[in-house]
Amino acid sequence: MRLTEINLLGVYVAPLSVIMACAWILLMIFRRLLVFASLTSYIWHPALFSLAVYVIFVSSIVLFLTR
């Protein structure tokens, strides 16, 4: 499947921006789960960890949609 522009109220939006927004929502949920489970104390660099998980989420969504 090709990723094509998404018509959002008459404005064409790049599909990557929608994917990035979905990945950001997933990241916020994942971070809340880590805080709830008290696992954040094991993370050495929280910002770097968040970036890595965000990249994993974005790439996973792209791979899932283009399959």
N, C-alpha and C positions, 0 to 999 in steps of 0.2 A: 504494500500500500504506500502510495506517495503522500507525503505531508503537504497539504495545500492550505491556502489561506482560509481563515475562518471568518465568516461574515457575522460581525457582532454589532447589531443595531445600525447596519449600513456602513460600518467601517471594517475594512479588511484588516485582520490582525494576523501576524505571523504565528504559525503553530508553536514555534519554540517558546514564545512568550506565555502562551497558555500552559504549556508543559512545565515551564519554570515556575509558574504560579502554583500549579498542582503539587510540584515537588516541594515548594516552600511550605505549603499547608501540611504535607506529610512530615516534613522536617519539624515543624512546630509540635505536631502530635507526638513524634518520636522523642523530642527533647522533654516534653511534659512527662512521658512515660519513664524516661531516665531519672528525672527528678523525683517522681513518685516512688520509684524503686530504689532510691538512694544510691544510684550507680555513678553519679557525677563525680564523686570523690576519687574514682579510679581513672578519670580522664586527665591526662597530663596537660593538654592545651585545648581547652573547650572550643575556642574559635576555629582552630585548625581541624578539630574533630567534626564540628558542625559543617565546615566547608566540604570535607571529605564525604560525609554522609549525604550532603546536598548533591554533590556531583554523582554519587552512586544512584540517588533517586532519579535525577534527570536522565542519566544514561539508561537506567532500567526502563523508564517510561518510554523513551525513544525506541529502544530495542523492542519493547512489547508492542508498540503501535506500528512499527514498520515491518513486523513479521507477517 
